[in-house]
Protein backbone atom coordinates (compact mmCIF):
# COMPACT_ATOMS: atom_id res chain seq x y z
CA UNK A 1 0.00 0.00 0.00
CA UNK A 2 1.29 3.44 -0.94
CA UNK A 3 1.61 6.02 1.79
CA UNK A 4 2.14 9.75 1.70
CA UNK A 5 4.45 11.22 4.31
CA UNK A 6 3.37 14.23 6.34
CA UNK A 7 6.47 16.10 5.15
CA UNK A 8 5.20 15.91 1.56
CA UNK A 9 1.83 17.30 2.60
CA UNK A 10 3.52 20.17 4.49
CA UNK A 11 5.78 20.99 1.55
CA UNK A 12 2.82 21.01 -0.85
CA UNK A 13 0.80 23.34 1.37
CA UNK A 14 3.75 25.71 1.79
CA UNK A 15 4.25 25.73 -1.99
CA UNK A 16 0.56 26.44 -2.59
CA UNK A 17 0.53 29.34 -0.14
CA UNK A 18 3.64 30.89 -1.65
CA UNK A 19 2.61 30.48 -5.28
CA UNK A 20 -0.82 32.00 -4.55
CA UNK A 21 0.96 34.96 -2.98
CA UNK A 22 3.11 35.47 -6.09
CA UNK A 23 0.11 35.08 -8.39
CA UNK A 24 -1.66 37.89 -6.52
CA UNK A 25 1.35 40.08 -7.33
CA UNK A 26 1.25 38.98 -10.99
CA UNK A 27 4.72 37.45 -10.60
CA UNK A 28 5.52 34.24 -12.50
CA UNK A 29 6.78 31.36 -10.37
CA UNK A 30 8.38 28.42 -12.16
CA UNK A 31 9.30 25.33 -10.11
CA UNK A 32 12.74 23.83 -10.73
CA UNK A 33 12.06 20.15 -11.38
CA UNK A 34 15.52 18.98 -10.34
CA UNK A 35 15.84 20.44 -6.86
CA UNK A 36 19.46 21.17 -5.89
CA UNK A 37 18.64 23.48 -2.99
CA UNK A 38 16.54 25.90 -5.08
CA UNK A 39 12.79 25.37 -5.43
CA UNK A 40 11.60 28.20 -7.70
CA UNK A 41 12.66 30.77 -10.25
CA UNK A 42 10.52 33.93 -10.02
CA UNK A 43 10.09 36.70 -12.60
CA UNK A 44 8.51 39.98 -11.48
CA UNK A 45 5.79 41.77 -13.47
CA UNK A 46 3.79 44.92 -12.88
CA UNK A 47 0.67 44.11 -10.90
CA UNK A 48 -1.33 47.04 -12.31
CA UNK A 49 -1.46 49.23 -15.39
CA UNK A 50 0.14 47.64 -18.46
CA UNK A 51 1.35 44.66 -16.36
CA UNK A 52 4.69 44.65 -18.18
CA UNK A 53 7.62 42.45 -17.21
CA UNK A 54 10.18 43.99 -14.85
CA UNK A 55 13.96 43.41 -15.09
CA UNK A 56 14.00 41.60 -11.76
CA UNK A 57 14.16 37.87 -11.15
CA UNK A 58 15.32 35.72 -8.28
CA UNK A 59 15.51 32.21 -6.87
CA UNK A 60 13.52 30.90 -3.93
CA UNK A 61 14.20 28.17 -1.40
CA UNK A 62 10.98 27.29 0.42
CA UNK A 63 10.56 25.46 3.70
CA UNK A 64 7.32 24.41 5.40
CA UNK A 65 6.84 23.34 9.00
CA UNK A 66 4.16 22.81 11.62
CA UNK A 67 6.56 23.61 14.46
CA UNK A 68 7.99 27.02 13.66
CA UNK A 69 9.86 28.47 16.63
CA UNK A 70 9.61 32.11 17.63
CA UNK A 71 12.25 33.80 19.78
CA UNK A 72 11.04 37.30 20.48
CA UNK A 73 11.06 39.20 17.20
CA UNK A 74 13.29 36.58 15.53
CA UNK A 75 12.51 33.23 13.88
CA UNK A 76 15.61 31.01 14.19
CA UNK A 77 16.01 28.40 11.46
CA UNK A 78 19.06 26.10 11.06
CA UNK A 79 20.51 25.51 7.58
CA UNK A 80 23.47 23.46 6.31
CA UNK A 81 26.37 25.69 5.32
CA UNK A 82 26.82 23.78 2.07
CA UNK A 83 23.44 25.10 0.92
CA UNK A 84 24.29 28.61 2.10
CA UNK A 85 27.49 28.56 0.05
CA UNK A 86 25.55 27.60 -3.08
CA UNK A 87 22.96 30.33 -2.51
CA UNK A 88 25.58 32.96 -1.72
CA UNK A 89 27.41 32.28 -5.00
CA UNK A 90 24.21 32.31 -7.04
CA UNK A 91 24.19 34.97 -9.79
CA UNK A 92 20.56 35.70 -8.85
CA UNK A 93 19.41 36.85 -5.39
CA UNK A 94 18.13 33.95 -3.29
CA UNK A 95 15.01 34.47 -1.18
CA UNK A 96 14.64 32.03 1.70
CA UNK A 97 11.02 31.58 2.82
CA UNK A 98 9.76 29.46 5.70
CA UNK A 99 6.03 28.84 6.21
CA UNK A 100 4.14 28.00 9.36
CA UNK A 101 1.53 25.92 7.53
CA UNK A 102 -0.74 25.67 10.58
CA UNK A 103 -1.09 29.45 10.72
CA UNK A 104 -0.68 29.92 6.92
CA UNK A 105 1.96 32.60 7.45
CA UNK A 106 5.45 32.81 5.98
CA UNK A 107 8.62 34.77 6.68
CA UNK A 108 11.42 35.71 4.28
CA UNK A 109 15.12 36.51 4.29
CA UNK A 110 17.48 37.66 1.50
CA UNK A 111 20.31 35.15 1.83
CA UNK A 112 23.02 37.09 -0.02
CA UNK A 113 22.34 40.28 1.93
CA UNK A 114 22.12 38.44 5.25
CA UNK A 115 25.44 36.61 4.83
CA UNK A 116 27.23 39.82 3.77
CA UNK A 117 26.30 41.36 7.11
CA UNK A 118 27.70 38.52 9.23
CA UNK A 119 30.99 39.35 10.92
CA UNK A 120 32.08 35.82 11.82
CA UNK A 121 33.46 33.10 9.52
CA UNK A 122 30.19 31.31 8.78
CA UNK A 123 31.72 29.29 5.91
CA UNK A 124 33.84 27.25 8.31
CA UNK A 125 30.79 25.86 10.13
CA UNK A 126 28.75 22.80 9.26
CA UNK A 127 25.49 24.64 9.83
CA UNK A 128 24.22 28.10 10.63
CA UNK A 129 21.05 29.24 12.37
CA UNK A 130 19.41 31.95 10.30
CA UNK A 131 17.80 34.74 12.32
CA UNK A 132 14.75 35.76 10.28
CA UNK A 133 13.11 39.04 11.41
CA UNK A 134 9.48 38.44 12.33
CA UNK A 135 8.59 41.69 10.54
CA UNK A 136 9.54 40.07 7.21
CA UNK A 137 6.10 38.58 6.70
CA UNK A 138 5.40 36.98 3.30
CA UNK A 139 2.68 39.37 2.14
CA UNK A 140 2.37 41.35 -1.11
CA UNK A 141 3.71 44.42 0.69
CA UNK A 142 6.58 42.42 2.19
CA UNK A 143 7.65 41.01 -1.18
CA UNK A 144 7.49 44.47 -2.78
CA UNK A 145 9.87 45.61 -0.03
CA UNK A 146 12.14 42.70 -0.96
CA UNK A 147 11.98 43.70 -4.63
CA UNK A 148 13.00 47.28 -3.80
CA UNK A 149 15.99 45.95 -1.86
CA UNK A 150 17.31 43.75 -4.68
CA UNK A 151 16.74 46.62 -7.11
CA UNK A 152 18.75 48.91 -4.82
CA UNK A 153 21.57 46.37 -4.58
CA UNK A 154 21.68 46.05 -8.38
CA UNK A 155 21.85 49.82 -8.80
CA UNK A 156 24.70 50.10 -6.30
CA UNK A 157 26.68 47.49 -8.24
CA UNK A 158 25.99 49.17 -11.59
CA UNK A 159 26.66 52.77 -10.52
CA UNK A 160 30.49 52.82 -11.02
CA UNK A 161 30.11 51.49 -14.56
CA UNK A 162 27.40 54.02 -15.40
CA UNK A 163 29.56 56.88 -14.12
CA UNK A 164 32.52 55.59 -16.12
CA UNK A 165 30.36 55.43 -19.24
CA UNK A 166 29.35 59.07 -18.78
CA UNK A 167 32.81 60.34 -17.90
CA UNK A 168 34.85 58.46 -20.52
CA UNK A 169 32.95 58.81 -23.80
CA UNK A 170 34.24 56.91 -26.79
CA UNK A 171 33.29 56.66 -30.45
CA UNK A 172 32.16 53.06 -30.15
CA UNK A 173 30.34 53.67 -26.86
CA UNK A 174 32.13 50.84 -25.05
CA UNK A 175 30.55 50.27 -21.66
CA UNK A 176 33.24 50.02 -18.98
CA UNK A 177 31.92 47.82 -16.16
CA UNK A 178 35.15 48.06 -14.15
CA UNK A 179 35.31 51.76 -13.38
CA UNK A 180 36.60 52.87 -9.99
CA UNK A 181 37.76 56.41 -9.08
CA UNK A 182 41.49 56.85 -9.66
CA UNK A 183 43.88 59.64 -10.73
CA UNK A 184 43.68 58.35 -14.29
CA UNK A 185 39.91 58.75 -14.40
CA UNK A 186 38.17 62.11 -14.96
CA UNK A 187 35.81 61.55 -12.02
CA UNK A 188 37.62 61.19 -8.69
CA UNK A 189 34.97 62.05 -6.09
CA UNK A 190 33.96 58.84 -4.21
CA UNK A 191 30.26 58.07 -4.60
CA UNK A 192 28.53 58.43 -1.21
CA UNK A 193 26.23 55.73 0.13
CA UNK A 194 22.52 56.39 -0.51
CA UNK A 195 20.38 57.63 2.34
CA UNK A 196 18.32 54.86 3.93
CA UNK A 197 15.13 56.86 3.26
CA UNK A 198 15.58 56.74 -0.51
CA UNK A 199 13.43 54.05 -2.14
CA UNK A 200 13.67 54.40 -5.94
CA UNK A 201 17.32 55.19 -6.50
CA UNK A 202 18.71 57.36 -9.28
CA UNK A 203 22.00 59.21 -9.69
CA UNK A 204 22.42 62.96 -9.97
CA UNK A 205 25.47 64.85 -11.27
CA UNK A 206 25.91 68.38 -9.97
CA UNK A 207 25.93 70.95 -12.76
CA UNK A 208 28.63 72.92 -10.93
CA UNK A 209 31.02 70.65 -9.03
CA UNK A 210 30.31 67.58 -11.25
CA UNK A 211 30.05 65.28 -8.21
CA UNK A 212 27.63 62.33 -8.27
CA UNK A 213 25.17 61.54 -5.50
CA UNK A 214 22.02 59.46 -4.94
CA UNK A 215 18.50 60.85 -5.16
CA UNK A 216 14.99 59.41 -5.17
CA UNK A 217 13.70 59.06 -8.72
CA UNK A 218 10.36 60.43 -7.52
CA UNK A 219 12.05 63.87 -7.40
CA UNK A 220 12.51 63.92 -11.18
CA UNK A 221 8.94 64.50 -12.45
CA UNK A 222 8.34 61.07 -13.99
CA UNK A 223 10.64 61.34 -17.01
CA UNK A 224 10.26 57.58 -17.66
CA UNK A 225 6.56 58.03 -18.43
CA UNK A 226 7.36 60.16 -21.49
CA UNK A 227 6.86 58.40 -24.83
CA UNK A 228 9.53 58.52 -27.58
CA UNK A 229 9.36 61.82 -29.46
CA UNK A 230 7.60 63.68 -26.64
CA UNK A 231 9.22 66.55 -24.79
CA UNK A 232 10.50 65.85 -21.31
CA UNK A 233 8.51 67.48 -18.50
CA UNK A 234 9.95 70.73 -17.25
CA UNK A 235 11.76 70.35 -13.95
CA UNK A 236 13.78 73.14 -12.42
CA UNK A 237 15.85 70.76 -10.32
CA UNK A 238 16.80 67.84 -12.61
CA UNK A 239 17.32 67.05 -16.29
CA UNK A 240 17.78 63.48 -17.57
CA UNK A 241 21.27 62.87 -19.00
CA UNK A 242 21.39 59.05 -19.04
CA UNK A 243 18.50 56.72 -19.77
CA UNK A 244 19.35 53.42 -18.08
CA UNK A 245 19.50 49.87 -19.33
CA UNK A 246 17.86 47.16 -17.25
CA UNK A 247 19.19 47.01 -13.68
CA UNK A 248 20.95 50.39 -13.96
CA UNK A 249 20.11 53.72 -12.30
CA UNK A 250 19.08 56.68 -14.40
CA UNK A 251 21.33 59.75 -14.17
CA UNK A 252 20.08 63.34 -13.94
CA UNK A 253 21.81 66.69 -14.02
CA UNK A 254 21.22 68.50 -10.74
CA UNK A 255 20.45 72.04 -11.94
CA UNK A 256 19.94 73.61 -8.48
CA UNK A 257 23.13 72.60 -6.66
CA UNK A 258 22.82 75.19 -3.90
CA UNK A 259 19.68 73.37 -2.75
CA UNK A 260 20.26 69.70 -3.56
CA UNK A 261 23.93 68.87 -4.13
CA UNK A 262 25.34 67.50 -0.84
CA UNK A 263 28.82 68.67 -1.82
CA UNK A 264 27.96 72.21 -2.89
CA UNK A 265 25.38 72.85 -0.18
CA UNK A 266 27.90 72.23 2.60
CA UNK A 267 30.84 73.85 0.84
CA UNK A 268 32.96 70.84 -0.10
CA UNK A 269 32.34 71.11 -3.82
CA UNK A 270 32.71 73.92 -6.33
CA UNK A 271 30.85 76.45 -4.16
CA UNK A 272 32.20 78.86 -1.56
CA UNK A 273 30.65 80.44 1.51
CA UNK A 274 28.82 83.65 0.74
CA UNK A 275 30.25 86.61 2.62
CA UNK A 276 26.79 88.12 2.98
CA UNK A 277 24.42 85.28 3.94
CA UNK A 278 26.91 82.54 4.87
CA UNK A 279 25.43 79.94 2.55
CA UNK A 280 27.65 77.83 0.31
CA UNK A 281 26.32 79.03 -3.02
CA UNK A 282 29.09 81.15 -4.52
CA UNK A 283 30.67 79.48 -7.51
CA UNK A 284 34.46 79.57 -7.18
CA UNK A 285 34.99 80.21 -10.91
CA UNK A 286 32.18 82.52 -12.10
CA UNK A 287 34.19 84.02 -14.97
CA UNK A 288 34.13 87.71 -14.10
CA UNK A 289 36.52 88.61 -16.92
CA UNK A 290 36.65 92.34 -17.56
CA UNK A 291 34.80 93.29 -14.35
CA UNK A 292 34.05 97.04 -14.41
CA UNK A 293 31.26 97.60 -11.86
CA UNK A 294 31.93 100.99 -10.17
CA UNK A 295 29.91 100.02 -7.08
CA UNK A 296 31.34 96.57 -6.27
CA UNK A 297 34.91 95.38 -6.56
CA UNK A 298 35.60 92.13 -8.41
CA UNK A 299 36.95 90.53 -5.19
CA UNK A 300 33.68 91.35 -3.41
CA UNK A 301 31.66 89.92 -6.27
CA UNK A 302 33.56 86.65 -6.01
CA UNK A 303 32.71 86.41 -2.31
CA UNK A 304 28.93 86.97 -2.59
CA UNK A 305 26.03 84.99 -4.00
CA UNK A 306 23.89 86.64 -6.67
CA UNK A 307 21.20 87.71 -4.17
CA UNK A 308 23.67 89.29 -1.75
CA UNK A 309 25.59 90.86 -4.63
CA UNK A 310 22.38 92.50 -5.88
CA UNK A 311 21.56 93.69 -2.36
CA UNK A 312 25.08 95.08 -1.92
CA UNK A 313 24.84 96.95 -5.22
CA UNK A 314 21.42 98.39 -4.26
CA UNK A 315 22.69 99.58 -0.86
CA UNK A 316 25.71 101.29 -2.40
CA UNK A 317 23.58 102.87 -5.10
CA UNK A 318 21.32 104.36 -2.42
CA UNK A 319 24.35 105.51 -0.45
CA UNK A 320 25.77 107.18 -3.56
CA UNK A 321 22.52 109.07 -4.15
CA UNK A 322 22.40 110.41 -0.59
CA UNK A 323 25.94 111.75 -0.68
PyMOL commands that set and color helices and strands:
alter all, ss='L'
color gray80, all
select helices_A, chain A and resi 6-24+81-88+111-116+122-124+140-167+217-220+223-225+257-260+298-302+306-322
alter helices_A, ss='H'
color red, helices_A
select strands_A, chain A and resi 28-31+40-45+53-65+74-80+94-100+105-110+127-133+201-206+212-216+238-242+251-254+271-273+280-283
alter strands_A, ss='S'
color yellow, strands_A
deselect
rebuild
show_as cartoon
